[in-house]
Amino acid sequence: MLVLLRFCLVLFVSLGVSLHAQAADTGPIPFVMQMTADDSDAQRRAFLQIQKVMQDLGPQKVKIEVVAYESGIASLLSDNNDTATLVAALSREGVRFKACRISMRGHGFSDADFPIEVEFVPAGAPEMVSLQMKGYRYWRP
């Protein structure tokens, strides 16, 4: 009985160490931020939150994508004085920015209105749902 108990203990400890090692090697935890705010100051604050998270945790621990749609689409414009510099800097840190084509059309924007760092998706809400179905955690500023 004692031998069986020792075997179970060794097995349990070995599995625990193995599972812990696997959890540590899974890579960065993915987050998706919904950007629908129509206030330029709120958009800037959201991007500053991302900047702080990236500074404190780094791209080895978190992976962040921003999906902008509805009025939030303006946060990704090249001529947005409140956010354009942050979009460029965060993109260099690995943050991905996606603009909704439906919202672009609704606001009269074209691809040329956005910096090179911005990717385009057919629709913002389905992109949000799709990323969450792939394991991304939801983050709304």
C-alpha positions as CSV (number, residue, x, y, z in Angstrom):
1,M,0.0,0.0,0.0
2,L,2.8,2.4,0.9
3,V,4.5,1.7,-2.5
4,L,1.3,2.5,-4.3
5,L,0.9,5.7,-2.4
6,R,4.5,6.7,-3.2
7,F,3.9,5.9,-6.9
8,C,0.8,8.0,-6.9
9,L,2.6,10.9,-5.2
10,V,5.5,10.8,-7.7
11,L,3.1,10.6,-10.6
12,F,1.0,13.5,-9.3
13,V,4.1,15.7,-8.7
14,S,5.5,14.8,-12.2
15,L,2.2,15.7,-13.8
16,G,2.0,18.9,-11.9
17,V,5.5,19.9,-13.0
18,S,4.7,18.9,-16.6
19,L,1.4,20.8,-16.7
20,H,3.0,23.9,-15.1
21,A,5.8,23.8,-17.7
22,Q,3.2,23.5,-20.5
23,A,1.3,26.5,-19.1
24,A,4.4,28.6,-18.9
25,D,5.3,27.7,-22.6
26,T,1.9,28.6,-24.1
27,G,3.1,32.0,-25.3
28,P,1.4,35.4,-24.9
29,I,-2.2,35.6,-23.8
30,P,-4.3,37.2,-26.5
31,F,-6.6,40.1,-25.9
32,V,-9.0,41.9,-28.3
33,M,-10.0,45.5,-27.5
34,Q,-13.3,46.8,-28.9
35,M,-12.9,50.5,-30.0
36,T,-16.3,52.0,-30.6
37,A,-15.8,55.2,-28.5
38,D,-16.6,58.4,-30.4
39,D,-14.6,60.6,-28.1
40,S,-11.1,61.3,-29.2
41,D,-9.9,61.7,-25.6
42,A,-11.4,58.3,-24.6
43,Q,-9.7,56.7,-27.7
44,R,-6.4,58.2,-26.6
45,R,-6.8,57.0,-23.0
46,A,-7.6,53.5,-24.3
47,F,-4.4,53.4,-26.4
48,L,-2.4,54.7,-23.4
49,Q,-3.8,51.8,-21.4
50,I,-2.5,49.4,-24.0
51,Q,0.9,51.2,-24.0
52,K,1.1,50.8,-20.2
53,V,0.2,47.1,-20.4
54,M,2.8,46.5,-23.0
55,Q,5.4,48.4,-20.9
56,D,4.6,46.4,-17.8
57,L,4.0,43.0,-19.3
58,G,5.6,43.0,-22.7
59,P,4.7,41.2,-26.0
60,Q,6.1,37.9,-24.5
61,K,3.1,37.9,-22.1
62,V,0.3,39.6,-23.9
63,K,-0.8,39.9,-27.5
64,I,-3.3,42.7,-28.3
65,E,-5.5,43.4,-31.2
66,V,-7.7,46.5,-31.5
67,V,-10.9,46.2,-33.6
68,A,-12.3,49.7,-34.4
69,Y,-15.8,50.1,-35.7
70,E,-18.8,52.4,-35.5
71,S,-17.5,55.8,-34.3
72,G,-14.3,54.2,-33.0
73,I,-13.1,54.0,-36.6
74,A,-11.8,57.6,-36.3
75,S,-9.2,56.4,-33.7
76,L,-7.2,54.8,-36.5
77,L,-7.2,57.7,-38.9
78,S,-3.8,59.0,-40.1
79,D,-4.7,62.6,-39.3
80,N,-6.0,61.9,-35.8
81,N,-3.7,64.1,-33.8
82,D,-4.7,62.4,-30.5
83,T,-3.9,58.8,-31.6
84,A,-1.8,58.5,-34.8
85,T,1.5,58.6,-33.0
86,L,0.3,56.0,-30.4
87,V,-1.0,53.7,-33.2
88,A,2.4,53.8,-34.9
89,A,4.3,53.2,-31.6
90,L,2.1,50.4,-30.4
91,S,2.2,48.7,-33.8
92,R,6.0,48.6,-33.5
93,E,5.4,46.7,-30.2
94,G,3.3,44.1,-31.9
95,V,-0.2,45.5,-31.3
96,R,-2.4,44.9,-34.3
97,F,-5.1,47.4,-35.4
98,K,-8.1,46.5,-37.5
99,A,-10.6,48.9,-39.2
100,C,-14.1,47.8,-40.1
101,R,-14.9,48.4,-43.8
102,I,-18.6,48.9,-43.1
103,S,-17.8,51.7,-40.6
104,M,-15.3,53.2,-43.0
105,R,-17.9,53.3,-45.8
106,G,-20.5,54.7,-43.4
107,H,-18.2,57.6,-42.4
108,G,-16.9,58.2,-45.9
109,F,-13.3,56.9,-45.3
110,S,-11.1,55.0,-47.7
111,D,-7.9,52.9,-47.2
112,A,-5.8,56.0,-47.9
113,D,-7.2,57.7,-44.8
114,F,-5.4,55.1,-42.6
115,P,-1.7,54.5,-41.8
116,I,0.1,51.5,-43.1
117,E,-0.1,49.8,-39.7
118,V,-3.9,49.4,-40.0
119,E,-5.4,46.2,-41.4
120,F,-8.9,46.1,-42.8
121,V,-11.7,43.6,-42.0
122,P,-15.1,43.3,-43.6
123,A,-17.0,43.9,-40.4
124,G,-16.0,44.8,-36.8
125,A,-18.5,43.0,-34.7
126,P,-18.0,39.6,-36.4
127,E,-14.2,40.1,-36.1
128,M,-14.6,40.6,-32.4
129,V,-16.7,37.4,-32.0
130,S,-14.3,35.4,-34.3
131,L,-11.3,36.4,-32.2
132,Q,-13.0,35.5,-29.0
133,M,-14.0,32.1,-30.4
134,K,-10.2,31.6,-31.1
135,G,-9.4,32.2,-27.4
136,Y,-8.9,36.0,-27.3
137,R,-10.0,37.7,-24.1
138,Y,-12.3,40.6,-24.4
139,W,-11.1,44.0,-23.4
140,R,-13.3,47.1,-23.6
141,P,-11.8,50.4,-22.5
